[in-house]
Amino acid sequence: MSISREMVALLGFVGMFALMALRVPIGVSMGIVGVVGFGALSGWKPALNLLSNVPLSVVTDYNLSVIPMFILMGAFATRSGMSKELFAAGRAWLGHLRGGLAMASIAACGGFAAINGSSVATAATMTQVALPEMRRAGYSGALSAGLIAAGGTLGIMIPPSVIFVLYGIMTETDISKLFAAGVLPGLLAIVFYFIVVQIIAWRRPDLMPRGDSHSWSERFSTLRGLWATILLFAFVLGGIYGGLYTVTEAAGVGAVGTLVIGLLRGRLGPRGIKDALVDTLRVSSAIMTIVIGAYLFGYFLTITQFTQQAVEFLVHLPVGKYGVLALVLVGYFILGAVMDELAMILLTVPIVFPAMMQLGFDPIWFGVIIVMAVTFGMICPPVGINVFVINSIVRDISLTDIYRGTMPFIAIDVVRLVILCAFPAISLWLPSFVQ
Amino acid sequence: MRQGMGRRLLVVTEVVAAVFLLLIALLTAANVMLRDFGGPSLPDWYDGSRMLQGIALFWGIALTTYYGSHICVDMLWEYLDQRGRRALDVLATSLTAAFLIPTAWMVWEKVASTGTQGTNDLRLPLVWFYAAAALGMTVAAVLCVARLTLLARGHAPSMADAAALPEHEGRV
């Protein structure tokens, strides 16, 4: 009895999700199904050849060095205390307002996002810096953790962003334009989160009491500590847009720049450097395992011709281009509930991107929409990676409570997504200045 | 004695990979600075960076595998009791080993087929770098089996164990 290729592809997806549910690492799940599926259709020798070529070609791909380098930049920044300085400035300027510490935390998330490309790193860092302060000031633990989970998503919207890099590499879209496209949607997110905080603080002032007021001299003195963050941001993005270096090079230059600043300020010693390197190594290796798995699974999907058929199916759906976009976004919400955002991007972009381009959408704008869509998966139950990370640091706030705390921010994110879909100019205005 | 050797292997793995990661950043930054200030390009900075990256990441995968810090979906695991979690971890690690062992073997096949290919500028044999990377993948497979053995005995190595490594041993 022979099975059709479509059925093999379907079995592949079922098998992959089953392995993931069994807690097999996501990259390994995709890799196993990819190799076994490829072997079933093309023979075992070609399948083993995939194992011979793909892992080594992925880890030696220079373009992908941008991922560990931007993560390293964030790790050095954390160890140099830059995240603390950002929060201190936010607290001095906003802390006396109702919900002020919450807004300070969001602003600090936004600032930290500008020198680090990872959502998880932003959430983890701010959990250690801002959450204890908010709880000490009498803030609701659930709400504080929820807003940090949401604020963490700024890490992949505001440049530099690991997800934009991956999207850019996969779709051959200009990464510097993608970075520019993420700026206004990221700032919009900060404004919207501020509005949510103000509404909550107005309705339930007991959840977010006012903090201490700071004198003007204290406020201005906190700004002095921000020079390193501003310099770094300007150094990395200024170099990219000034034509001094490529995005890939900027990541390495940024990492070394952060190291040098940390050393000059006496904030980084041998132990701090080693810890930052090892942290980066672990995160990057986990990400690269997913990339390897996604490539293997991709080869399997290619020979089943599933990708082409899925693209055809999407393009010819009788619901119009915005109907297809809406369906794709719903698909992302569902996938986000069970999958990691990187795996989601790596698995879906080869299918969804060609369909969206055939439907006439802009590749830069769609990049922003996709990043926005995957952020929901990071804070929505049952698999919200930011929520898991925060819970692993603060064990006394339950997952359920953190998820409850994210709800107001998820609601405003839906509004933001609709606005970004309705007004592509918000995403496309800044990239129009990039040569 | 054996435990001491195991710990030393972990520390060496960590240090080797971390140093290579730092070298990639330094190589990239140095090349950019030289170029932008009108100097010559560093010979083999491009091939050197990507080869170091390959070595660092394969050795990094070894550590990530041993400490069980790969990105996983915990949906089912969260709802299990202690015994159920252990059983699931043993199963997941067995499947991971079943993937890593043939991968390590096939990466060595790739090393063997590299022949006399060299880097662009200095013509350094690629086989040296590929072999160092393949060794990392082999260590990943070995450490995966070690983790499986420890899990079966009821001890799951975790990031907390990594943090507990003596400071002087892990210093870069």
Interface residues (C-beta under 8 A of the other chain):
Chain A: L19 M20 A21 L22 R23 V24 P25 I26 G27 V28 G31 I32 V35 L48 N49 L51 S52 N53 P55 L56 V59 T60 D61 Y62 L64 S65 P68 M69 L72 L244 Y245 T248 E249 A251 G252 V253 A255 V256 G257 L259 P270 R271 I273 K274 L277 V278 T280 L281 R282 S284 S285 A286 I287 M288 T289 I290 V338 M339 D340 L342 A343 P382 V383 I385 F388 L399
Chain B: E14 A17 A18 V19 L21 L22 I24 A25 L26 L27 T28 A29 N31 V32 D36 Y46 S49 R50 M51 Q53 G54 A56 L57 F58 G60 I61 L63 T64 Y67 S69 H70 I71 C72 V73 D74 M75 L76 W77 E78 L88 D89 L91 A92 L95 T96 A98 F99 L100 P102 T103 M106 V107 E109 K110 S113 Y130 A133 M137 M159 A162 E167 G170 R171 V172
